[in-house]
Amino acid sequence: MFAPELAPTKEDNVVRYILRRLLVSIPILGIGSFLAYLMVASAGDPLSGLRGRPGTTEADIQNLALELGLDKPILSRYWDWLTSFLSGDWGTSIALGQARADVFDRVTTAFGTTFKLVLGAEVLAVTLGIAVGVLAAVRQYSIFDYLATSTAFVMFSMPVFCVAIVVKTYGIQFNDVLTGLGMRRWLTTAGPPVGGFKGDVLEQFRLYTGTFLLPTIALGAISFAAYSRFQRASMLETLSSDYVRTAHAKGLRPARVIFRHAFRNALIPVTTLAALNIGAVFSGAIITERVFGWNGMGNLLVSAVQQFDPPMLMGWLMITAILVVVFNLVADILYGILDPRIRLG
């Protein structure tokens, strides 16, 4: 007799779901990489800045053209780039006036700098957004609710560069107040210190918080407004549902009803939004880094566009695309974990 088949466990369903999503993500990245390569290749001649430049011979230009594969059809060039990219060779920069920097090293270094900033901004925005949204929903039409709503609308109406400039201005004024009181300046408005954070533990903590605080607030302000509004709307909808009213009717304490029964389901839209919002936060980091003098992905993109550096542009576009796809996958997984009605199998 045959042994009965065991029903798949929840863990097996999650693993299969993740594998399916990964398999779907691969062709998406492939199509995205081809469209990005086509866009960059059609933007112009990457060697135009070298022509007529003193000290550059025609032989030098021809050698660089052969290195970039400009003598081949675009499909052949894309295939050469893709195989090199997958093997870890992202090419070298062709920016004028700079050493032939390795694209992988430059992009990953800049990504590490920006990711710290984006992570801090997202943690701050999600934490405050959820807390403010829940409290505004529980105390609907209170003074706090009106203040939270007004603040969110003000943040929505301001572009990122305006928020960054306002935050930087207030940071400078706060440093002036500290100086007037005979204290050291704390907040940094010109990027991380060269050579890293040095000194004892307290000094490193002071430098670290002073460096990250202003750009983190500037980058997370608009996301905080979005999260607080979504959390408030989701919490209000959940509080009016039948099972919450039933819990109240059974005599359960209000705090238990809110945090045990309503809060988890109300988190679903905000959690999904936070994961999908990473790409938008990275785009906002481009402007924030320019305002605060950070040498991250934002400055790297601006430099690559200004000097039309195709290898650097492709490295930037691909690591950004991978980030967006990964966090889309994270959003799907979190959605399935938080909502018991979603079946991953």
C-alpha positions as CSV (number, residue, x, y, z in Angstrom):
1,M,0.0,0.0,0.0
2,F,1.1,3.5,-0.7
3,A,1.8,5.9,2.1
4,P,-0.6,8.8,2.2
5,E,0.9,12.1,1.0
6,L,1.6,14.6,3.7
7,A,-0.1,18.0,3.3
8,P,2.4,20.8,2.6
9,T,3.2,22.8,5.7
10,K,3.0,26.6,5.8
11,E,6.8,26.8,5.6
12,D,6.8,24.7,2.4
13,N,4.1,27.0,0.9
14,V,6.2,30.1,1.8
15,V,9.3,28.6,0.2
16,R,7.4,27.7,-3.0
17,Y,5.8,31.1,-3.1
18,I,9.2,32.9,-2.8
19,L,10.7,30.7,-5.5
20,R,7.8,31.4,-7.8
21,R,8.2,35.1,-7.3
22,L,11.9,34.9,-7.9
23,L,11.4,33.0,-11.1
24,V,9.0,35.8,-12.2
25,S,11.5,38.5,-11.2
26,I,14.3,37.1,-13.4
27,P,12.6,37.9,-16.8
28,I,11.4,41.2,-15.4
29,L,15.0,42.2,-14.7
30,G,16.1,40.9,-18.1
31,I,13.6,43.0,-19.9
32,G,14.4,46.0,-17.7
33,S,18.1,45.6,-18.3
34,F,17.6,45.5,-22.1
35,L,15.4,48.6,-22.1
36,A,17.8,50.4,-19.9
37,Y,20.7,49.5,-22.2
38,L,18.8,50.6,-25.3
39,M,17.9,53.9,-23.6
40,V,21.5,54.6,-22.6
41,A,22.9,53.5,-26.0
42,S,20.5,55.8,-27.8
43,A,21.3,58.8,-25.7
44,G,24.4,59.9,-27.7
45,D,28.0,59.2,-28.5
46,P,29.9,58.5,-25.3
47,L,33.2,59.5,-27.0
48,S,32.1,62.9,-28.2
49,G,33.8,64.6,-25.3
50,L,37.1,63.1,-26.3
51,R,37.1,64.3,-29.9
52,G,39.2,67.3,-30.3
53,R,40.5,67.1,-26.7
54,P,44.2,68.1,-26.5
55,G,46.4,65.0,-26.1
56,T,43.9,62.5,-27.4
57,T,44.7,60.9,-30.6
58,E,42.4,59.2,-33.1
59,A,44.0,55.9,-32.2
60,D,43.0,56.4,-28.5
61,I,39.4,57.0,-29.5
62,Q,39.4,54.0,-31.8
63,N,40.8,51.8,-29.0
64,L,38.2,53.0,-26.5
65,A,35.4,52.5,-29.1
66,L,36.6,48.9,-29.6
67,E,36.6,48.4,-25.8
68,L,33.0,49.6,-25.5
69,G,32.0,47.5,-28.5
70,L,30.7,50.5,-30.5
71,D,31.6,48.8,-33.8
72,K,29.1,46.0,-33.1
73,P,25.3,45.9,-33.5
74,I,23.4,46.9,-30.3
75,L,22.1,43.4,-29.6
76,S,25.6,42.0,-29.7
77,R,26.8,44.8,-27.5
78,Y,24.0,44.2,-25.0
79,W,24.8,40.5,-24.9
80,D,28.5,41.2,-24.2
81,W,27.5,43.6,-21.4
82,L,25.0,41.2,-19.9
83,T,27.4,38.3,-19.7
84,S,30.1,40.5,-18.2
85,F,27.7,42.0,-15.7
86,L,26.5,38.5,-14.6
87,S,30.1,37.4,-14.2
88,G,30.9,40.4,-11.9
89,D,32.6,42.6,-14.5
90,W,30.5,45.8,-14.6
91,G,33.1,47.6,-16.7
92,T,35.1,50.8,-16.1
93,S,34.2,54.4,-16.1
94,I,34.9,56.6,-19.1
95,A,34.3,59.9,-17.4
96,L,36.6,62.7,-18.5
97,G,39.3,64.0,-16.2
98,Q,39.0,60.9,-13.9
99,A,40.9,57.7,-13.5
100,R,39.3,54.6,-15.1
101,A,37.4,53.7,-11.9
102,D,35.8,50.2,-11.6
103,V,32.1,50.6,-11.9
104,F,31.3,47.8,-9.4
105,D,33.4,49.4,-6.7
106,R,32.1,52.9,-7.3
107,V,28.4,51.8,-7.4
108,T,28.5,49.5,-4.4
109,T,30.4,52.1,-2.3
110,A,27.8,54.7,-3.2
111,F,25.0,52.3,-2.6
112,G,26.2,51.5,0.9
113,T,26.3,55.2,1.7
114,T,22.8,55.9,0.3
115,F,21.3,52.7,1.8
116,K,22.3,53.8,5.3
117,L,20.5,57.1,4.7
118,V,17.4,55.4,3.2
119,L,17.2,52.8,5.9
120,G,17.3,55.4,8.6
121,A,14.7,57.6,6.8
122,E,12.4,54.6,6.3
123,V,12.7,53.4,9.9
124,L,11.9,56.9,11.2
125,A,9.0,57.4,8.7
126,V,7.4,54.0,9.3
127,T,7.7,54.2,13.1
128,L,6.3,57.7,13.4
129,G,3.8,57.2,10.6
130,I,2.2,54.1,12.1
131,A,2.2,55.6,15.6
132,V,0.6,58.9,14.5
133,G,-1.8,57.2,12.2
134,V,-3.1,54.8,14.8
135,L,-3.4,57.5,17.4
136,A,-5.2,59.8,15.0
137,A,-7.7,57.1,14.1
138,V,-8.4,56.1,17.7
139,R,-8.9,59.8,18.6
140,Q,-10.8,60.7,15.4
141,Y,-11.8,64.4,15.1
142,S,-9.6,65.3,18.1
143,I,-7.1,68.2,18.1
144,F,-4.3,65.7,17.6
145,D,-6.1,64.2,14.6
146,Y,-6.5,67.7,13.0
147,L,-2.9,68.5,13.7
148,A,-1.6,65.2,12.3
149,T,-3.8,65.7,9.2
150,S,-2.7,69.3,8.6
151,T,1.0,68.3,9.0
152,A,0.6,65.5,6.6
153,F,-1.0,67.7,4.0
154,V,1.8,70.3,4.4
155,M,4.4,67.6,3.9
156,F,2.6,66.3,0.8
157,S,2.5,69.8,-0.8
158,M,6.3,70.4,-0.4
159,P,8.8,69.0,-2.9
160,V,11.8,67.0,-1.6
161,F,14.3,69.7,-2.3
162,C,12.2,72.3,-0.4
163,V,12.0,70.1,2.7
164,A,15.7,69.4,2.5
165,I,16.6,73.1,2.3
166,V,14.2,74.0,5.2
167,V,15.6,71.2,7.4
168,K,19.2,72.3,6.6
169,T,18.5,75.9,7.4
170,Y,17.0,75.1,10.8
171,G,20.0,72.8,11.4
172,I,22.4,75.6,10.8
173,Q,20.4,77.9,13.1
174,F,20.4,75.2,15.8
175,N,24.2,75.0,15.5
176,D,24.4,78.7,15.9
177,V,22.4,78.5,19.1
178,L,24.7,75.8,20.4
179,T,27.7,78.0,19.6
180,G,26.1,81.0,21.3
181,L,25.8,78.9,24.4
182,G,29.4,78.0,24.4
183,M,28.8,74.4,23.1
184,R,30.2,72.6,20.1
185,R,28.3,72.4,16.9
186,W,26.4,69.1,16.6
187,L,24.5,68.9,13.3
188,T,26.5,68.3,10.2
189,T,25.2,69.9,7.0
190,A,28.1,69.1,4.6
191,G,28.2,65.3,4.4
192,P,30.0,62.6,6.6
193,P,33.4,63.5,7.9
194,V,36.4,62.5,5.7
195,G,38.1,59.4,7.1
196,G,35.0,58.2,9.0
197,F,33.9,58.7,12.6
198,K,36.8,58.9,15.0
199,G,37.2,59.3,18.8
200,D,35.8,57.5,21.8
201,V,32.3,55.9,21.8
202,L,30.5,59.0,22.9
203,E,32.3,61.2,20.4
204,Q,31.5,58.7,17.6
205,F,27.9,58.6,18.6
206,R,27.7,62.4,18.6
207,L,29.3,62.6,15.1
208,Y,27.1,59.8,13.8
209,T,23.8,61.2,15.0
210,G,24.8,64.7,14.0
211,T,25.7,63.6,10.5
212,F,22.6,61.4,9.8
213,L,19.9,63.3,11.6
214,L,19.2,66.2,9.2
215,P,19.2,64.2,5.9
216,T,17.2,61.4,7.5
217,I,14.5,63.8,8.6
218,A,14.5,65.6,5.2
219,L,14.3,62.3,3.3
220,G,11.7,60.7,5.6
221,A,9.3,63.6,6.0
222,I,7.2,63.0,2.9
223,S,7.2,59.3,3.5
224,F,6.0,59.9,7.1
225,A,3.1,62.0,5.7
226,A,2.1,59.1,3.4
227,Y,2.4,56.4,6.0
228,S,0.4,58.3,8.7
229,R,-2.5,59.0,6.3
230,F,-2.6,55.4,5.0
231,Q,-2.4,54.1,8.6
232,R,-5.2,56.4,9.8
233,A,-7.5,55.4,6.9
234,S,-6.7,51.7,7.3
235,M,-7.2,51.8,11.1
236,L,-10.5,53.6,10.8
237,E,-11.7,51.0,8.4
238,T,-10.6,48.1,10.6
239,L,-12.2,49.7,13.8
240,S,-15.5,49.8,12.0
241,S,-15.4,46.1,11.0
242,D,-17.7,43.5,12.5
243,Y,-15.1,41.5,14.4
244,V,-13.9,44.6,16.2
245,R,-17.4,45.5,17.2
246,T,-17.9,42.0,18.4
247,A,-14.8,42.2,20.5
248,H,-16.1,45.4,22.1
249,A,-19.4,43.8,22.7
250,K,-17.7,40.9,24.6
251,G,-16.4,43.4,27.0
252,L,-12.7,43.2,26.1
253,R,-10.5,46.1,27.1
254,P,-10.2,48.9,24.4
255,A,-6.4,48.6,24.4
256,R,-6.7,44.8,23.8
257,V,-9.2,45.3,21.0
258,I,-7.0,47.9,19.3
259,F,-3.6,46.2,19.5
260,R,-4.7,42.5,19.5
261,H,-7.5,42.5,16.9
262,A,-7.4,45.7,14.8
263,F,-3.7,46.8,14.7
264,R,-2.3,43.8,12.8
265,N,-4.9,43.9,9.9
266,A,-4.5,47.7,9.7
267,L,-0.8,47.3,9.1
268,I,-1.3,45.5,5.8
269,P,-1.6,48.6,3.5
270,V,1.2,50.5,5.2
271,T,3.6,47.6,5.2
272,T,3.0,47.0,1.5
273,L,3.4,50.7,0.8
274,A,6.6,50.9,2.8
275,A,8.2,48.1,0.8
276,L,7.1,49.5,-2.6
277,N,8.1,53.0,-1.6
278,I,11.8,52.2,-1.4
279,G,12.3,53.1,-5.1
280,A,10.7,56.5,-4.5
281,V,12.8,57.1,-1.4
282,F,16.0,56.4,-3.4
283,S,14.9,58.9,-6.0
284,G,14.4,61.4,-3.2
285,A,17.8,60.6,-1.9
286,I,19.3,62.0,-5.2
287,I,18.1,65.5,-4.3
288,T,18.7,65.1,-0.5
289,E,22.3,64.0,-1.1
290,R,23.0,67.1,-3.3
291,V,21.6,69.4,-0.6
292,F,23.6,67.9,2.2
293,G,26.8,67.0,0.3
294,W,26.6,63.2,0.5
295,N,28.7,61.2,-1.9
296,G,26.2,58.5,-2.6
297,M,24.0,57.2,-5.4
298,G,22.5,60.6,-6.0
299,N,25.8,62.3,-6.7
300,L,26.9,59.3,-8.7
301,L,23.9,59.5,-11.0
302,V,24.2,63.2,-11.5
303,S,27.9,62.8,-12.3
304,A,27.3,59.9,-14.7
305,V,24.6,61.9,-16.6
306,Q,26.6,65.1,-16.8
307,Q,29.6,63.4,-18.2
308,F,27.6,60.7,-20.1
309,D,29.3,57.7,-18.6
310,P,27.3,54.7,-20.0
311,P,29.1,51.9,-17.9
312,M,28.4,53.9,-14.7
313,L,24.8,54.6,-15.8
314,M,24.1,51.0,-16.4
315,G,25.6,50.0,-13.1
316,W,23.4,52.6,-11.3
317,L,20.3,51.5,-13.2
318,M,20.8,47.8,-12.6
319,I,21.4,48.0,-8.9
320,T,18.4,50.3,-8.5
321,A,16.2,47.9,-10.5
322,I,17.4,44.9,-8.4
323,L,16.5,46.9,-5.3
324,V,13.0,47.6,-6.5
325,V,12.3,44.0,-7.5
326,V,13.6,42.7,-4.2
327,F,11.4,45.0,-2.1
328,N,8.4,44.2,-4.3
329,L,9.1,40.6,-3.3
330,V,9.4,41.6,0.3
331,A,6.0,43.4,0.1
332,D,4.3,40.3,-1.3
333,I,5.8,38.1,1.4
334,L,4.8,40.5,4.2
335,Y,1.3,40.8,2.8
336,G,0.9,37.0,2.9
337,I,2.2,36.8,6.5
338,L,0.1,39.7,7.9
339,D,-3.2,38.7,6.2
340,P,-4.2,35.1,7.2
341,R,-6.8,35.2,4.3
342,I,-3.9,35.2,1.8
343,R,-2.8,31.6,0.8
344,L,0.8,31.3,-0.3
345,G,0.3,27.8,-1.7
